[in-house]
Amino acid sequence: MKVQITSDWTKEEFKAYLLLYAVHADFFRDDAEKDTILSMVDAKTYQRILKEIEKDNDYQRIQKIIANIEKFQYSEEKLNELLRDIQRVFNAHHEKNEMEEAMLLSLKKLFKQIGIHKND
């Protein structure tokens, strides 16, 4: 299966995609999470990226995340900043959620793996 990777995203569009990907961990996006994401990206970007992520399957989502991390050459510090933003979104509804925690752990591992490959 050939995956069409969007390569013309801005960093804000990528951030919106990553945040929306993360909140789909529990297959539910509440108003608090939405409002927190909207405090980080503009509404037009949010709506456009939401439509895109809803049409992508999980494989396409991961490939787009990897491609854009590599494209923007995020440092370890910037990747950690993105993880903090994701945690901020998860904390918006003030409830501990095991699926969200698993998502955060998976993204940490993915970011670490991408970082390892950047140094090759």
VOBAKOL-10189 format. One line per 3 residues: number of its first residue (from 1); their letters; for each residue z, x, y of N, C-alpha, C, CB. Coordinates in Angstrom, 1 decimal, m for minus. Glycine has a CB too. Example, Ala and Ser with C-alpha at 12.3 -4.5 7.8 and 13.67 -1.06 7.14 Angstrom:
BEGIN
1	AS	7.8 13.2 m5.7 7.8 12.3 m4.5 7.8 13.2 m3.3 9.0 11.3 m4.5  7.1 12.8 m2.2 7.1 13.7 m1.1 7.9 12.9 0.0 5.7 14.1 m0.6;
END
This chain:
BEGIN
1	MKV	0.0 0.8 m1.2 0.0 0.0 0.0 0.0 0.9 1.2 1.2 m1.0 0.0  m1.0 0.7 2.1 m1.1 1.5 3.3 m0.2 0.8 4.4 m2.6 1.6 3.8  0.7 1.6 5.0 1.5 1.0 6.0 1.0 1.4 7.4 3.0 1.5 5.8;
4	QIT	0.9 0.4 8.3 0.5 0.6 9.6 1.7 0.9 10.4 m0.3 m0.7 10.2  1.8 2.2 10.9 3.0 2.6 11.7 2.6 2.5 13.1 3.4 4.1 11.3  3.5 1.8 13.9 3.3 1.6 15.3 3.7 2.9 15.9 4.1 0.5 15.9;
7	SDW	2.7 3.6 16.6 3.0 4.9 17.2 3.1 4.9 18.7 2.0 5.9 16.7  2.8 3.7 19.3 2.8 3.6 20.7 4.1 3.0 21.3 1.6 2.9 21.2  5.1 2.9 20.5 6.4 2.4 21.0 7.0 3.3 22.0 7.4 2.1 19.9;
10	TKE	7.7 2.8 23.0 8.6 3.5 23.8 9.9 3.7 23.1 8.8 2.8 25.2  10.8 4.6 23.6 12.1 4.8 23.0 12.9 3.4 23.0 12.9 5.9 23.7  12.7 2.6 24.1 13.4 1.4 24.1 12.9 0.4 23.1 13.3 0.7 25.5;
13	EFK	11.6 0.4 22.8 11.1 m0.5 21.8 11.6 0.0 20.4 9.6 m0.5 21.8  11.6 1.3 20.2 12.2 1.8 18.9 13.6 1.4 18.8 12.0 3.3 18.8  14.4 1.6 19.8 15.8 1.2 19.8 16.0 m0.2 19.4 16.5 1.6 21.1;
16	AYL	15.2 m1.1 20.0 15.3 m2.5 19.7 15.0 m2.8 18.3 14.3 m3.3 20.6  14.0 m2.1 17.7 13.6 m2.3 16.3 14.7 m1.8 15.4 12.3 m1.4 16.0  15.3 m0.7 15.7 16.4 m0.1 14.9 17.6 m1.0 14.9 16.8 1.3 15.4;
19	LLY	18.0 m1.5 16.1 19.1 m2.4 16.2 18.9 m3.7 15.5 19.4 m2.7 17.7  17.7 m4.3 15.6 17.4 m5.5 14.9 17.3 m5.3 13.4 16.0 m6.1 15.4  16.8 m4.1 13.0 16.8 m3.8 11.6 18.3 m3.8 11.0 16.2 m2.4 11.3;
22	AVH	19.2 m3.1 11.8 20.6 m3.0 11.4 21.2 m4.4 11.3 21.3 m2.1 12.3  21.0 m5.3 12.2 21.7 m6.6 12.2 21.2 m7.5 11.1 21.6 m7.3 13.5  20.0 m7.1 10.5 19.5 m7.9 9.4 20.2 m7.5 8.1 18.0 m7.7 9.3;
25	ADF	21.1 m6.6 8.2 21.8 m6.2 7.0 22.5 m7.3 6.2 22.9 m5.1 7.3  23.1 m8.2 7.0 23.7 m9.4 6.3 22.9 m10.6 6.4 25.1 m9.6 6.9  21.6 m10.5 6.7 20.7 m11.6 6.8 21.1 m12.7 7.8 20.5 m12.2 5.5;
28	FRD	21.9 m12.2 8.8 22.4 m13.2 9.8 22.5 m12.4 11.1 23.7 m13.8 9.4  22.0 m13.0 12.2 22.1 m12.4 13.5 22.8 m13.5 14.4 20.7 m12.0 14.1  24.0 m13.2 14.8 24.8 m14.2 15.7 24.5 m13.9 17.1 26.3 m14.1 15.3;
31	DAE	25.0 m14.8 18.0 24.8 m14.7 19.4 25.4 m13.5 20.0 25.3 m16.0 20.1  26.6 m13.1 19.5 27.3 m11.9 20.0 26.5 m10.7 19.8 28.7 m11.8 19.4  25.9 m10.6 18.6 25.0 m9.4 18.3 23.8 m9.4 19.2 24.6 m9.4 16.8;
34	KDT	23.2 m10.6 19.3 22.0 m10.7 20.1 22.3 m10.3 21.6 21.4 m12.2 20.1  23.4 m10.8 22.1 23.8 m10.5 23.5 24.0 m9.0 23.7 25.0 m11.3 23.9  24.6 m8.4 22.7 24.9 m6.9 22.7 23.6 m6.2 22.7 25.8 m6.5 21.6;
37	ILS	22.7 m6.6 21.9 21.3 m5.9 21.9 20.6 m6.1 23.2 20.5 m6.4 20.7  20.7 m7.3 23.7 20.1 m7.6 25.0 20.7 m6.8 26.2 20.1 m9.1 25.3  22.0 m6.3 26.0 22.6 m5.5 27.0 22.0 m4.1 27.0 24.1 m5.5 26.8;
40	MVD	21.3 m3.8 25.9 20.7 m2.4 25.7 19.2 m2.4 25.9 21.1 m1.9 24.3  18.5 m3.5 25.7 17.1 m3.6 25.8 16.7 m4.8 26.6 16.3 m3.5 24.4  15.6 m4.9 27.2 15.2 m6.1 28.0 14.7 m7.2 27.1 14.1 m5.7 29.0;
43	AKT	14.8 m8.4 27.6 14.5 m9.6 26.8 13.1 m9.6 26.3 14.8 m10.8 27.6  12.2 m9.2 27.1 10.8 m9.2 26.6 10.6 m8.3 25.5 9.8 m8.8 27.8  11.1 m7.1 25.5 11.0 m6.2 24.4 11.7 m6.7 23.2 11.7 m4.8 24.8;
46	YQR	12.9 m7.3 23.4 13.6 m7.9 22.3 12.8 m8.9 21.5 14.9 m8.6 22.8  12.2 m9.8 22.3 11.4 m10.9 21.6 10.2 m10.4 20.9 11.0 m11.9 22.7  9.5 m9.4 21.5 8.3 m8.8 20.9 8.6 m8.1 19.6 7.6 m7.9 21.9;
49	ILK	9.7 m7.3 19.7 10.1 m6.5 18.5 10.7 m7.4 17.4 11.1 m5.4 18.9  11.4 m8.4 17.8 11.9 m9.4 16.8 10.7 m10.0 16.0 12.7 m10.5 17.5  9.7 m10.4 16.7 8.5 m10.9 15.9 7.9 m9.9 15.0 7.4 m11.4 16.9;
52	EIE	7.9 m8.6 15.4 7.3 m7.6 14.6 8.2 m7.3 13.4 7.1 m6.3 15.3  9.5 m7.2 13.6 10.4 m6.8 12.5 10.5 m8.0 11.4 11.8 m6.5 13.0  10.3 m9.2 11.9 10.3 m10.3 11.0 9.1 m10.4 10.1 10.5 m11.6 11.8;
55	KDN	8.0 m9.8 10.5 6.8 m9.8 9.7 6.8 m8.6 8.7 5.6 m9.8 10.5  7.5 m7.6 9.0 7.6 m6.4 8.2 8.4 m6.5 7.0 8.0 m5.1 9.0  8.1 m5.9 5.9 9.0 m5.9 4.7 9.9 m4.6 4.9 8.1 m5.8 3.4;
58	DYQ	10.8 m4.5 4.0 11.8 m3.4 4.1 11.2 m2.1 4.1 12.9 m3.6 3.1  10.2 m1.9 3.2 9.6 m0.6 3.1 8.9 m0.2 4.4 8.5 m0.6 2.0  8.2 m1.2 5.0 7.5 m0.9 6.3 8.5 m0.6 7.4 6.7 m2.1 6.7;
61	RIQ	9.7 m1.3 7.4 10.7 m1.1 8.4 11.2 0.4 8.3 11.9 m2.1 8.2  11.5 0.8 7.1 12.0 2.2 6.9 11.0 3.2 7.3 12.5 2.4 5.4  9.8 3.0 7.0 8.7 3.9 7.3 8.5 4.0 8.9 7.4 3.5 6.7;
64	KII	8.6 2.9 9.5 8.5 2.8 11.0 9.7 3.6 11.6 8.5 1.4 11.5  10.9 3.4 11.1 12.1 4.1 11.6 11.9 5.6 11.4 13.4 3.6 10.9  11.5 6.0 10.2 11.4 7.4 10.0 10.3 8.0 10.9 11.0 7.7 8.5;
67	ANI	9.2 7.3 11.0 8.0 7.8 11.9 8.4 8.0 13.3 6.8 6.9 11.7  9.2 7.0 13.8 9.6 7.1 15.2 10.7 8.1 15.5 10.0 5.7 15.7  11.6 8.3 14.6 12.6 9.3 14.7 11.9 10.7 14.8 13.7 9.3 13.6;
70	EKF	10.9 10.9 13.9 10.2 12.1 14.0 9.3 12.2 15.2 9.3 12.2 12.7  8.7 11.1 15.6 7.8 11.1 16.8 8.6 11.5 18.0 7.2 9.7 17.0  9.8 11.0 18.2 10.6 11.2 19.4 11.5 12.5 19.2 11.5 10.0 19.7;
73	QYS	11.5 13.1 18.0 12.2 14.3 17.8 13.7 14.2 18.2 11.5 15.5 18.5  14.3 13.2 17.7 15.7 12.9 18.1 16.6 14.1 17.6 16.2 11.6 17.5  17.5 14.6 18.4 18.4 15.6 18.0 19.5 14.9 17.2 19.0 16.3 19.2;
76	EEK	20.4 15.7 16.6 21.5 15.1 15.9 22.4 14.3 16.8 22.4 16.2 15.2  22.6 14.8 18.0 23.4 14.1 19.0 22.8 12.7 19.4 23.5 14.9 20.3  21.5 12.7 19.5 20.8 11.4 19.9 20.8 10.4 18.7 19.3 11.7 20.3;
79	LNE	20.7 11.0 17.5 20.8 10.1 16.3 22.2 9.5 16.2 20.5 10.9 15.0  23.2 10.3 16.5 24.6 9.8 16.5 24.8 8.8 17.6 25.6 11.0 16.7  24.1 8.9 18.7 24.2 8.0 19.8 23.6 6.6 19.3 23.5 8.5 21.1;
82	LLR	22.5 6.7 18.6 21.9 5.5 18.1 22.9 4.8 17.1 20.6 5.8 17.4  23.5 5.6 16.2 24.5 5.0 15.3 25.7 4.4 16.0 25.0 6.1 14.4  26.1 5.0 17.1 27.2 4.3 17.9 26.7 3.0 18.5 27.6 5.3 19.1;
85	DIQ	25.4 3.0 18.9 24.9 1.7 19.5 24.9 0.6 18.4 23.5 1.9 20.0  24.5 1.0 17.2 24.5 0.1 16.0 25.9 m0.4 15.8 23.9 0.7 14.8  26.9 0.5 15.8 28.3 0.1 15.5 28.7 m0.8 16.6 29.2 1.4 15.5;
88	RVF	28.3 m0.6 17.9 28.7 m1.5 19.0 28.1 m2.9 18.7 28.1 m0.9 20.3  26.9 m3.0 18.2 26.4 m4.3 17.9 27.2 m5.0 16.8 24.9 m4.2 17.5  27.5 m4.2 15.8 28.3 m4.7 14.7 29.7 m5.2 15.1 28.4 m3.7 13.5;
91	NAH	30.2 m4.5 16.1 31.6 m4.8 16.5 31.6 m6.1 17.5 32.2 m3.7 17.3  30.4 m6.5 17.9 30.3 m7.6 18.8 31.0 m8.9 18.3 28.8 m7.9 19.1  30.9 m9.1 17.0 31.5 m10.4 16.5 32.9 m10.2 16.0 30.6 m10.9 15.4;
94	HEK	33.5 m9.0 16.1 34.9 m8.7 15.8 35.3 m9.0 14.4 35.7 m9.5 16.7  34.3 m9.0 13.5 34.6 m9.2 12.1 34.1 m8.1 11.2 34.0 m10.6 11.6  34.9 m7.6 10.3 34.5 m6.5 9.4 33.5 m7.1 8.4 35.7 m5.9 8.7;
97	NEM	32.4 m6.5 8.2 31.4 m7.0 7.3 30.9 m5.8 6.4 30.2 m7.6 8.1  31.1 m6.0 5.1 30.8 m4.9 4.2 29.3 m4.6 4.1 31.3 m5.3 2.8  28.5 m5.6 4.3 27.0 m5.4 4.3 26.6 m4.5 5.5 26.2 m6.7 4.3;
100	EEA	27.2 m4.8 6.7 26.9 m4.0 7.9 27.5 m2.6 7.7 27.6 m4.7 9.1  28.6 m2.4 7.1 29.2 m1.1 6.9 28.2 m0.3 5.9 30.6 m1.2 6.3  27.7 m1.0 4.9 26.8 m0.3 4.0 25.5 0.1 4.7 26.5 m1.3 2.8;
103	MLL	25.0 m0.8 5.6 23.8 m0.5 6.4 24.1 0.7 7.3 23.4 m1.7 7.3  25.2 0.8 7.9 25.5 1.9 8.8 25.6 3.2 7.9 26.9 1.7 9.5  26.2 3.2 6.8 26.2 4.3 5.9 24.8 4.8 5.5 27.1 4.0 4.7;
106	SLK	24.0 3.8 5.1 22.6 4.1 4.7 21.8 4.7 5.8 21.9 2.8 4.2  22.0 4.2 7.0 21.3 4.8 8.2 21.8 6.2 8.4 21.4 3.9 9.4  23.1 6.5 8.3 23.6 7.8 8.5 23.0 8.8 7.5 25.2 7.8 8.3;
109	KLF	22.9 8.3 6.2 22.3 9.2 5.2 20.8 9.4 5.5 22.4 8.5 3.8  20.1 8.4 5.9 18.7 8.5 6.3 18.5 9.5 7.4 18.1 7.1 6.6  19.3 9.3 8.5 19.2 10.2 9.6 19.5 11.7 9.2 20.2 9.8 10.7;
112	KQI	20.5 11.9 8.4 20.8 13.2 7.9 19.6 13.8 7.1 22.1 13.2 7.0  19.0 13.0 6.3 17.9 13.4 5.5 16.7 13.8 6.4 17.5 12.4 4.4  16.4 13.0 7.4 15.3 13.3 8.3 15.6 14.6 9.0 15.1 12.1 9.3;
115	GIH	16.9 14.8 9.4 17.3 16.0 10.1 17.1 17.2 9.3 18.7 15.9 10.6  17.4 17.1 8.0 17.2 18.2 7.1 15.7 18.6 7.0 17.7 17.9 5.7  14.8 17.6 6.9 13.4 17.8 6.8 12.8 18.3 8.1 12.7 16.5 6.4;
118	KND	13.4 18.0 9.2 12.9 18.5 10.5 13.1 20.1 10.6 13.7 17.9 11.7  14.1 20.6 9.9 14.3 22.0 9.9 13.5 22.8 8.9 15.8 22.3 9.6  12.7 22.1 8.1 11.9 22.8 7.1 10.7 23.5 7.7 11.4 21.8 6.0;
END
